[in-house]
Amino acid sequence: MRLRNYFIWPLLAIALTIAFSCKEEKTTKTEDKVVLNFKKEGTLDIIKANSDSIVKTLDIEIADNDYETQTGLMYRTELGTNQGMLFIFPDSQLRSFYMKNTKIPLDIIYINEDKTIVSFQKNAKPFDETSLPSNAPAKYVLEINGGLSDKWMLNVGDVIDFKTL
């Protein structure tokens, strides 16, 4: 009988060690770890069609490849009043944007190959995946903070001119 006790106590000790060392795994909610900061890659003038006066000069970040045009301003937490993102496409066609993973409201300005504004999608809602189409073919798309198109009194027919660094 004594021999059995030599086996029971070590087994009991191992079982207790395992039982007390197993902790409930905690799950924690992680925030977006993607951090994208504005990178000035050029300047853009918005010009009133009826007076040829410059309404605003913006620092722009340029999206001109597949990755950049698909990512756009996603994950950004801010965009300066004098900043925008200019999307440059290889051709002019009907365009449609959405606000997936976009945290800030935006005005989306569609611009044709002659650099003339052809339509707007104003105050696009953050995270909304609803399609926001252009009303005419566009080669360029400018994204700025929501509400600035109205504040700057931009209209269809106004034009842009931009320079890259």
C-alpha positions in Angstrom: 0.0 0.0 0.0 2.9 2.4 0.7 4.2 2.1 -2.8 1.0 3.5 -4.2 1.3 6.7 -2.2 4.6 7.4 -3.8 2.9 7.6 -7.2 -0.3 9.4 -6.1 1.4 12.5 -4.5 3.6 13.4 -7.5 0.7 12.9 -9.9 -1.5 15.1 -7.6 1.2 17.7 -7.5 1.5 17.8 -11.3 -2.3 18.0 -11.7 -2.6 20.9 -9.3 0.3 22.7 -11.0 -1.4 22.4 -14.4 -4.8 23.4 -13.0 -3.5 26.6 -11.3 -1.2 27.6 -14.2 -3.9 27.6 -16.7 -5.3 31.1 -16.8 -8.3 32.3 -18.8 -7.0 34.0 -21.9 -8.0 37.6 -22.0 -9.2 39.1 -25.3 -8.5 42.7 -25.8 -9.9 45.0 -28.4 -7.2 46.4 -30.5 -7.5 49.8 -32.2 -6.4 50.4 -35.8 -2.6 50.3 -35.8 -2.5 51.7 -39.3 -1.1 55.3 -39.1 -0.8 57.2 -42.4 0.4 60.8 -42.3 0.0 63.5 -45.0 2.9 63.6 -47.4 3.1 66.8 -49.5 3.7 65.8 -53.1 2.6 68.9 -54.9 0.4 72.0 -54.8 -3.0 72.6 -56.4 -4.8 75.8 -57.2 -8.6 75.9 -57.4 -9.6 78.6 -59.9 -13.1 80.3 -60.3 -14.2 79.8 -63.9 -16.0 83.2 -64.1 -13.1 85.3 -62.9 -9.9 83.3 -63.2 -9.1 84.1 -59.6 -7.5 81.5 -57.3 -10.0 80.4 -54.7 -7.6 78.3 -52.7 -4.1 76.8 -53.0 -3.7 73.4 -51.4 -0.8 71.1 -50.5 -1.7 67.8 -52.1 -0.8 64.2 -51.7 -1.1 62.3 -55.0 -2.6 58.9 -55.5 -1.7 57.6 -59.0 -1.2 53.8 -58.6 -3.6 51.0 -57.7 -2.6 50.8 -54.1 -2.8 54.5 -53.5 -6.1 55.0 -55.3 -7.7 52.1 -53.5 -6.4 53.3 -50.1 -6.9 57.0 -50.5 -7.5 58.7 -47.2 -8.5 55.5 -45.4 -7.4 55.3 -41.8 -6.5 59.1 -41.6 -7.7 60.8 -38.5 -7.2 64.3 -39.9 -6.7 66.3 -43.0 -5.6 70.0 -42.8 -7.8 72.7 -44.2 -5.2 73.5 -46.8 -4.6 69.9 -47.7 -6.1 67.4 -50.1 -5.6 64.2 -52.0 -5.5 64.3 -55.8 -6.3 61.0 -57.5 -4.9 60.8 -61.0 -6.3 58.1 -63.3 -4.9 57.0 -66.7 -8.1 57.8 -68.5 -11.4 59.7 -68.2 -14.5 57.7 -67.3 -17.4 57.6 -64.8 -15.9 57.2 -61.3 -17.3 56.1 -58.0 -15.8 56.4 -54.6 -16.9 55.2 -51.1 -15.9 55.9 -47.5 -14.8 52.4 -46.3 -12.3 52.8 -43.4 -12.4 56.6 -43.9 -12.6 58.3 -40.5 -13.2 61.9 -41.6 -16.0 63.5 -43.6 -14.9 64.4 -47.1 -16.0 66.4 -50.2 -15.2 64.4 -53.3 -14.7 66.6 -56.3 -14.7 64.9 -59.8 -12.7 66.7 -62.5 -12.5 66.0 -66.2 -9.4 65.7 -68.4 -9.5 69.4 -69.1 -9.1 70.0 -65.3 -12.7 71.3 -65.0 -14.9 70.3 -62.1 -17.8 68.2 -63.4 -19.5 67.1 -60.2 -19.3 66.8 -56.4 -20.2 64.4 -53.6 -20.3 66.7 -50.6 -19.9 65.7 -46.9 -19.4 62.0 -47.5 -20.0 60.2 -44.3 -17.2 58.4 -42.5 -17.2 54.6 -42.9 -20.2 54.7 -45.3 -19.8 52.1 -48.1 -22.5 53.6 -50.3 -21.4 54.3 -53.8 -20.7 58.0 -54.5 -20.6 58.4 -58.3 -19.5 61.2 -60.6 -22.1 62.7 -62.8 -19.7 62.9 -65.8 -16.5 61.2 -66.8 -13.5 62.2 -64.6 -9.8 61.8 -64.9 -9.0 63.4 -61.6 -10.7 63.3 -58.2 -9.9 65.7 -55.4 -10.7 64.9 -51.8 -10.9 67.7 -49.2 -12.4 68.0 -45.8 -16.2 67.8 -45.8 -17.9 71.2 -46.1 -15.0 73.1 -47.7 -16.6 73.0 -51.2 -19.5 75.0 -50.0 -17.3 77.2 -47.8 -15.1 78.1 -50.8 -18.2 78.4 -53.0 -16.9 75.9 -55.6 -19.1 75.2 -58.6 -19.2 72.8 -61.6 -17.1 74.6 -64.2 -14.4 75.8 -61.8 -11.0 74.5 -62.7 -7.8 73.2 -61.1 -4.2 73.5 -61.9 -1.5 71.5 -60.1 2.2 71.0 -59.9 4.1 68.0 -58.5 7.2 68.3 -56.4 
